[in-house]
């Protein structure tokens, strides 16, 4: 960086920070963790629905980032599976009555 044009240097630094933030895989990792917890908690119907929806919601923006697309897709799949398992157990509990 040169001191000839401090505005350009500041803009370049800001652009690099934004790019580094967009390449971060933190959102997808969080979605993956929530997805795993959702599958484990899905026999409790409402927990599976809520955590599954959160995993899907966190995973969708993660798919748009190339660094974390694979983890985000796995998180979305786990969220959907948790919701389906929650629906199964809810239906099963209703049928038992």
DSSP file (Angstrom, degrees, kcal/mol; ACC not computed):
  #  RESIDUE AA STRUCTURE BP1 BP2  ACC     N-H-->O    O-->H-N    N-H-->O    O-->H-N    TCO  KAPPA ALPHA  PHI   PSI    X-CA   Y-CA   Z-CA
    1    1 A X              0   0    0      0, 0.0     2,-0.3     0, 0.0     5,-0.1   0.000 360.0 360.0 360.0 143.9    0.0    0.0    0.0
    2    2 A X        -     0   0    0      3,-0.2     3,-0.4     1,-0.1     7,-0.2  -0.758 360.0-138.5-110.0 157.2    1.2    3.4   -0.8
    3    3 A X  S    S+     0   0    0     -2,-0.3     3,-0.4     1,-0.2    -1,-0.1   0.358  87.3  89.6 -93.3   6.1    0.7    6.6    1.1
    4    4 A X  S    S+     0   0    0      1,-0.3     2,-0.4     2,-0.1    -1,-0.2   0.866 101.0  23.4 -68.7 -35.8    0.1    8.5   -2.1
    5    5 A X     >  +     0   0    0     -3,-0.4     4,-1.9     1,-0.1    -1,-0.3  -0.761  65.5 175.5-133.9  87.6   -3.6    7.8   -2.1
    6    6 A X  H  > S+     0   0    0     -3,-0.4     4,-2.2    -2,-0.4     5,-0.2   0.807  80.8  57.5 -66.6 -28.3   -5.0    7.1    1.4
    7    7 A X  H  > S+     0   0    0      2,-0.2     4,-2.4     1,-0.2    -1,-0.2   0.928 108.0  46.4 -66.7 -44.0   -8.6    6.9    0.3
    8    8 A X  H  > S+     0   0    0      1,-0.2     4,-2.4     2,-0.2    -2,-0.2   0.891 111.8  51.9 -64.8 -39.2   -7.8    4.2   -2.2
    9    9 A X  H  X S+     0   0    0     -4,-1.9     4,-2.2     2,-0.2    -1,-0.2   0.909 110.7  47.8 -63.2 -41.4   -5.8    2.3    0.4
   10   10 A X  H  X S+     0   0    0     -4,-2.2     4,-2.5     2,-0.2    -2,-0.2   0.911 112.3  48.9 -66.5 -42.1   -8.7    2.5    2.9
   11   11 A X  H  X S+     0   0    0     -4,-2.4     4,-2.3     2,-0.2    -2,-0.2   0.889 111.4  50.0 -64.6 -39.2  -11.2    1.3    0.3
   12   12 A X  H  X S+     0   0    0     -4,-2.4     4,-2.2     2,-0.2    -1,-0.2   0.905 110.8  49.2 -65.4 -41.6   -8.9   -1.6   -0.7
   13   13 A X  H  X S+     0   0    0     -4,-2.2     4,-2.1     2,-0.2    -2,-0.2   0.916 111.6  49.0 -63.6 -43.5   -8.5   -2.6    2.9
   14   14 A X  H  X S+     0   0    0     -4,-2.5     4,-2.2     1,-0.2    -2,-0.2   0.894 110.4  51.1 -63.0 -40.3  -12.3   -2.5    3.5
   15   15 A X  H  X S+     0   0    0     -4,-2.3     4,-2.3     1,-0.2    -1,-0.2   0.888 109.6  50.2 -65.4 -39.0  -12.9   -4.6    0.3
   16   16 A X  H  X S+     0   0    0     -4,-2.2     4,-2.3     2,-0.2    -1,-0.2   0.894 110.2  50.0 -66.7 -39.0  -10.4   -7.2    1.5
   17   17 A X  H  X S+     0   0    0     -4,-2.1     4,-2.1     2,-0.2    -2,-0.2   0.909 111.4  48.7 -64.3 -41.8  -12.1   -7.4    4.9
   18   18 A X  H  X S+     0   0    0     -4,-2.2     4,-2.1     2,-0.2    -2,-0.2   0.909 111.7  49.0 -65.7 -41.9  -15.5   -7.8    3.3
   19   19 A X  H  X S+     0   0    0     -4,-2.3     4,-1.7     2,-0.2    -1,-0.2   0.906 110.8  50.3 -63.9 -41.4  -14.2  -10.5    1.0
   20   20 A X  H  < S+     0   0    0     -4,-2.3     4,-0.3     1,-0.2    -1,-0.2   0.883 110.4  50.3 -63.7 -37.6  -12.6  -12.3    3.9
   21   21 A X  H >< S+     0   0    0     -4,-2.1     3,-0.9     1,-0.2    -1,-0.2   0.883 109.8  50.3 -68.2 -37.5  -15.9  -12.1    5.8
   22   22 A X  H 3< S+     0   0    0     -4,-2.1    -1,-0.2     1,-0.2    -2,-0.2   0.798 108.1  53.3 -70.4 -28.2  -17.8  -13.5    2.9
   23   23 A X  T 3< S+     0   0    0     -4,-1.7    -1,-0.2    -5,-0.2    -2,-0.2   0.484  84.4 116.2 -84.2  -2.3  -15.4  -16.4    2.5
   24   24 A X    <   -     0   0    0     -3,-0.9     3,-0.3    -4,-0.3     4,-0.2  -0.413  55.1-155.8 -69.3 140.5  -15.8  -17.4    6.2
   25   25 A X     >  +     0   0    0      1,-0.2     4,-2.2     2,-0.1     5,-0.2   0.212  65.0 106.8 -99.3  14.1  -17.4  -20.8    6.8
   26   26 A X  H  > S+     0   0    0      1,-0.2     4,-2.4     2,-0.2     5,-0.2   0.886  77.0  51.6 -63.3 -40.1  -18.7  -19.8   10.3
   27   27 A X  H  > S+     0   0    0     -3,-0.3     4,-2.2     1,-0.2    -1,-0.2   0.918 112.0  46.0 -64.4 -43.2  -22.3  -19.7    9.2
   28   28 A X  H  > S+     0   0    0      2,-0.2     4,-2.4    -4,-0.2    -1,-0.2   0.875 111.3  52.3 -68.2 -36.9  -22.2  -23.1    7.6
   29   29 A X  H  X S+     0   0    0     -4,-2.2     4,-2.2     2,-0.2    -2,-0.2   0.911 110.5  48.4 -64.7 -41.4  -20.4  -24.6   10.6
   30   30 A X  H  X S+     0   0    0     -4,-2.4     4,-2.5     2,-0.2    -2,-0.2   0.908 111.6  49.7 -63.3 -41.5  -23.1  -23.2   12.9
   31   31 A X  H  X S+     0   0    0     -4,-2.2     4,-2.4     1,-0.2    -2,-0.2   0.889 109.9  51.5 -64.0 -38.9  -25.8  -24.6   10.6
   32   32 A X  H  X S+     0   0    0     -4,-2.4     4,-2.1     2,-0.2    -2,-0.2   0.907 110.4  47.8 -65.2 -41.8  -24.1  -28.0   10.6
   33   33 A X  H  X S+     0   0    0     -4,-2.2     4,-2.3     2,-0.2    -2,-0.2   0.925 113.2  47.6 -64.7 -44.6  -24.0  -28.0   14.4
   34   34 A X  H  X S+     0   0    0     -4,-2.5     4,-2.4     1,-0.2    -2,-0.2   0.880 110.4  54.0 -64.3 -36.8  -27.7  -27.0   14.7
   35   35 A X  H  X S+     0   0    0     -4,-2.4     4,-2.1     2,-0.2    -2,-0.2   0.899 108.7  47.7 -63.5 -41.7  -28.6  -29.7   12.1
   36   36 A X  H  X S+     0   0    0     -4,-2.1     4,-2.0     2,-0.2    -2,-0.2   0.928 113.6  47.2 -65.6 -44.5  -26.9  -32.4   14.0
   37   37 A X  H  X S+     0   0    0     -4,-2.3     4,-2.1     1,-0.2    -2,-0.2   0.876 109.8  55.5 -63.5 -36.6  -28.6  -31.3   17.3
   38   38 A X  H  X S+     0   0    0     -4,-2.4     4,-0.8     2,-0.2    -2,-0.2   0.914 107.4  47.9 -63.5 -43.3  -31.9  -31.1   15.4
   39   39 A X  H  < S+     0   0    0     -4,-2.1     3,-0.5     1,-0.2     4,-0.3   0.904 113.1  48.5 -65.0 -39.4  -31.6  -34.7   14.2
   40   40 A X  H  < S+     0   0    0     -4,-2.0     3,-0.4     1,-0.2    -1,-0.2   0.849 118.2  40.3 -68.1 -32.9  -30.7  -35.9   17.7
   41   41 A X  H >< S+     0   0    0     -4,-2.1     3,-1.7     1,-0.2     7,-0.5   0.441  86.6 100.4 -93.8  -0.5  -33.7  -33.9   19.2
   42   42 A X  T 3<  +     0   0    0     -4,-0.8     6,-0.3    -3,-0.5    47,-0.2   0.723  65.0  71.3 -66.4 -22.7  -36.2  -34.7   16.5
   43   43 A X  T 3  S+     0   0    0     -3,-0.4     2,-1.0    -4,-0.3    -1,-0.3   0.801  88.7  70.2 -61.8 -22.9  -38.0  -37.5   18.4
   44   44 A X  S X> S-     0   0    0     -3,-1.7     4,-2.2     1,-0.2     3,-0.7  -0.839  91.7-149.1 -88.4 102.5  -39.3  -34.6   20.5
   45   45 A X  H 3> S+     0   0    0     -2,-1.0     4,-2.2     1,-0.3    -1,-0.2   0.815  86.6  44.5 -49.0 -52.8  -41.5  -33.3   17.6
   46   46 A X  H 3> S+     0   0    0      1,-0.2     4,-2.5     2,-0.2    -1,-0.3   0.863 113.2  52.1 -66.5 -35.2  -41.5  -29.6   18.3
   47   47 A X  H <> S+     0   0    0     -3,-0.7     4,-2.5    -6,-0.2     5,-0.4   0.899 109.6  50.0 -66.3 -39.8  -37.8  -29.5   19.0
   48   48 A X  H  X S+     0   0    0     -4,-2.2     4,-1.8    -7,-0.5    -2,-0.2   0.890 112.4  47.5 -64.5 -39.2  -37.1  -31.3   15.7
   49   49 A X  H  X S+     0   0    0     -4,-2.2     4,-2.2    -5,-0.2    -2,-0.2   0.946 116.6  41.8 -67.1 -47.8  -39.3  -28.8   13.8
   50   50 A X  H  X S+     0   0    0     -4,-2.5     4,-2.1     2,-0.2    -2,-0.2   0.955 119.5  41.9 -67.7 -50.8  -37.8  -25.7   15.3
   51   51 A X  H  X S+     0   0    0     -4,-2.5     4,-2.4    -5,-0.2   -13,-0.2   0.867 114.4  53.0 -66.6 -35.0  -34.2  -26.8   15.2
   52   52 A X  H  X S+     0   0    0     -4,-1.8     4,-2.2    -5,-0.4    -1,-0.2   0.909 109.4  48.5 -64.6 -41.6  -34.6  -28.2   11.7
   53   53 A X  H  X S+     0   0    0     -4,-2.2     4,-2.6     2,-0.2    -2,-0.2   0.882 111.3  50.5 -66.1 -37.3  -36.1  -25.0   10.5
   54   54 A X  H  X S+     0   0    0     -4,-2.1     4,-2.5     2,-0.2     5,-0.2   0.914 109.6  50.8 -65.6 -41.8  -33.2  -23.1   12.0
   55   55 A X  H  X S+     0   0    0     -4,-2.4     4,-1.8     2,-0.2    -2,-0.2   0.907 113.0  45.4 -62.6 -41.7  -30.6  -25.4   10.4
   56   56 A X  H  X S+     0   0    0     -4,-2.2     4,-2.0     2,-0.2    -2,-0.2   0.922 112.6  51.6 -66.1 -43.3  -32.3  -24.9    7.0
   57   57 A X  H  X S+     0   0    0     -4,-2.6     4,-0.7     1,-0.2    -2,-0.2   0.863 114.4  42.3 -63.3 -37.1  -32.5  -21.1    7.6
   58   58 A X  H  X S+     0   0    0     -4,-2.5     4,-0.8     1,-0.2    -1,-0.2   0.792 113.1  54.5 -77.8 -28.4  -28.8  -20.9    8.4
   59   59 A X  H  X S+     0   0    0     -4,-1.8     4,-1.4    -5,-0.2    -2,-0.2   0.827  94.5  66.8 -76.1 -31.6  -27.8  -23.3    5.7
   60   60 A X  H >X S+     0   0    0     -4,-2.0     4,-0.7     1,-0.2     3,-0.6   0.925 104.2  42.5 -60.8 -47.9  -29.4  -21.4    2.8
   61   61 A X  H >< S+     0   0    0     -4,-0.7     3,-0.5     1,-0.2     4,-0.3   0.832 110.2  60.1 -67.1 -27.2  -27.1  -18.3    3.0
   62   62 A X  H >< S+     0   0    0     -4,-0.8     3,-1.0     1,-0.2     6,-0.3   0.790  94.6  62.5 -68.8 -27.0  -24.2  -20.6    3.4
   63   63 A X  H << S+     0   0    0     -4,-1.4    -1,-0.2    -3,-0.6    -2,-0.2   0.817  95.9  60.4 -66.6 -29.4  -24.8  -22.3    0.1
   64   64 A X  T << S+     0   0    0     -4,-0.7     2,-0.6    -3,-0.5    -1,-0.2   0.619  91.0  79.2 -75.1 -12.1  -24.2  -19.0   -1.7
   65   65 A X  S X  S-     0   0    0     -3,-1.0     3,-1.2    -4,-0.3     4,-0.4  -0.869  73.2-149.8 -99.2 121.3  -20.6  -18.9   -0.3
   66   66 A X  G >  S+     0   0    0     -2,-0.6     3,-0.5     1,-0.3     4,-0.3   0.794  92.3  59.8 -63.3 -28.1  -18.3  -21.1   -2.2
   67   67 A X  G 3  S+     0   0    0      1,-0.2    -1,-0.3   -45,-0.2     4,-0.1   0.761 119.5  26.0 -71.7 -23.1  -16.0  -21.9    0.7
   68   68 A X  G <> S+     0   0    0     -3,-1.2     4,-2.2    -6,-0.3    -1,-0.2   0.157  83.1 113.3-127.2  19.6  -18.8  -23.4    2.8
   69   69 A X  H <> S+     0   0    0     -3,-0.5     4,-2.3    -4,-0.4     5,-0.2   0.890  78.9  50.5 -64.2 -40.5  -21.3  -24.7    0.2
   70   70 A X  H  > S+     0   0    0     -4,-0.3     4,-2.0     1,-0.2    -1,-0.2   0.934 112.3  45.8 -66.1 -45.6  -20.8  -28.4    1.0
   71   71 A X  H  > S+     0   0    0      1,-0.2     4,-2.3     2,-0.2    -1,-0.2   0.895 112.6  51.9 -62.9 -39.3  -21.3  -28.0    4.8
   72   72 A X  H  X S+     0   0    0     -4,-2.2     4,-2.4   -10,-0.2    -1,-0.2   0.893 107.9  51.0 -66.3 -39.6  -24.3  -25.8    4.2
   73   73 A X  H  X S+     0   0    0     -4,-2.3     4,-2.3     2,-0.2    -1,-0.2   0.899 110.5  49.3 -64.5 -39.7  -25.9  -28.4    1.9
   74   74 A X  H  X S+     0   0    0     -4,-2.0     4,-2.6     2,-0.2    -2,-0.2   0.906 110.4  51.3 -64.3 -40.9  -25.3  -31.1    4.5
   75   75 A X  H  X S+     0   0    0     -4,-2.3     4,-2.3     2,-0.2    -2,-0.2   0.892 109.4  49.9 -63.8 -40.0  -26.9  -28.8    7.2
   76   76 A X  H  X S+     0   0    0     -4,-2.4     4,-2.4     2,-0.2    -1,-0.2   0.926 111.2  49.2 -63.9 -43.9  -30.0  -28.2    5.0
   77   77 A X  H  X S+     0   0    0     -4,-2.3     4,-2.5     1,-0.2    -2,-0.2   0.914 111.4  49.0 -62.2 -43.1  -30.3  -32.0    4.5
   78   78 A X  H  X S+     0   0    0     -4,-2.6     4,-2.5     1,-0.2    -1,-0.2   0.888 110.6  51.6 -64.0 -38.1  -30.0  -32.6    8.2
   79   79 A X  H  X S+     0   0    0     -4,-2.3     4,-2.1     2,-0.2    -2,-0.2   0.912 111.0  46.7 -63.7 -42.8  -32.6  -29.9    8.9
   80   80 A X  H  X S+     0   0    0     -4,-2.4     4,-2.4     2,-0.2    -2,-0.2   0.911 112.5  50.2 -66.1 -41.9  -35.1  -31.5    6.5
   81   81 A X  H  X S+     0   0    0     -4,-2.5     4,-2.6     1,-0.2     5,-0.2   0.908 109.7  51.4 -62.4 -41.4  -34.5  -34.9    7.9
   82   82 A X  H  X S+     0   0    0     -4,-2.5     4,-2.3     2,-0.2    -1,-0.2   0.900 110.0  49.1 -63.3 -40.0  -35.1  -33.6   11.4
   83   83 A X  H  X S+     0   0    0     -4,-2.1     4,-2.3     2,-0.2    -2,-0.2   0.923 112.2  48.3 -64.9 -43.3  -38.3  -32.0   10.4
   84   84 A X  H  X S+     0   0    0     -4,-2.4     4,-2.3     2,-0.2    -2,-0.2   0.897 111.8  48.7 -65.4 -40.1  -39.5  -35.2    8.7
   85   85 A X  H  X S+     0   0    0     -4,-2.6     4,-2.6     2,-0.2     5,-0.2   0.904 110.7  52.0 -65.6 -39.7  -38.6  -37.3   11.8
   86   86 A X  H  X S+     0   0    0     -4,-2.3     4,-2.2    -5,-0.2    -2,-0.2   0.899 109.8  48.7 -61.2 -40.9  -40.4  -34.8   13.9
   87   87 A X  H  X S+     0   0    0     -4,-2.3     4,-2.6     2,-0.2     5,-0.2   0.903 110.5  52.2 -65.1 -41.2  -43.5  -35.1   11.7
   88   88 A X  H  X S+     0   0    0     -4,-2.3     4,-2.5     1,-0.2    -2,-0.2   0.949 112.3  43.6 -59.7 -50.3  -43.2  -38.9   11.9
   89   89 A X  H  X S+     0   0    0     -4,-2.6     4,-2.4     2,-0.2    -1,-0.2   0.856 113.0  52.6 -67.2 -34.2  -43.1  -39.0   15.7
   90   90 A X  H  X S+     0   0    0     -4,-2.2     4,-2.0    -5,-0.2    -1,-0.2   0.941 112.8  44.4 -63.1 -46.7  -45.9  -36.4   16.0
   91   91 A X  H  X S+     0   0    0     -4,-2.6     4,-2.3     1,-0.2    -2,-0.2   0.888 112.6  52.2 -64.2 -39.5  -48.1  -38.5   13.7
   92   92 A X  H  X S+     0   0    0     -4,-2.5     4,-1.4    -5,-0.2    -1,-0.2   0.896 109.0  49.6 -64.7 -41.4  -47.1  -41.7   15.6
   93   93 A X  H  X S+     0   0    0     -4,-2.4     4,-0.7     1,-0.2    -1,-0.2   0.879 111.2  49.4 -65.9 -37.1  -48.1  -40.1   18.9
   94   94 A X  H >< S+     0   0    0     -4,-2.0     3,-0.8     1,-0.2    -2,-0.2   0.901 110.3  50.7 -67.6 -40.0  -51.4  -39.0   17.6
   95   95 A X  H 3< S+     0   0    0     -4,-2.3    -1,-0.2     1,-0.2    -2,-0.2   0.777 102.2  62.0 -68.9 -26.2  -52.1  -42.5   16.2
   96   96 A X  H 3<        0   0    0     -4,-1.4    -1,-0.2     1,-0.2    -2,-0.2   0.732 360.0 360.0 -71.5 -22.7  -51.3  -44.0   19.6
   97   97 A X    <<        0   0    0     -3,-0.8    -1,-0.2    -4,-0.7    -2,-0.2   0.481 360.0 360.0 -78.2 360.0  -54.2  -42.2   21.3
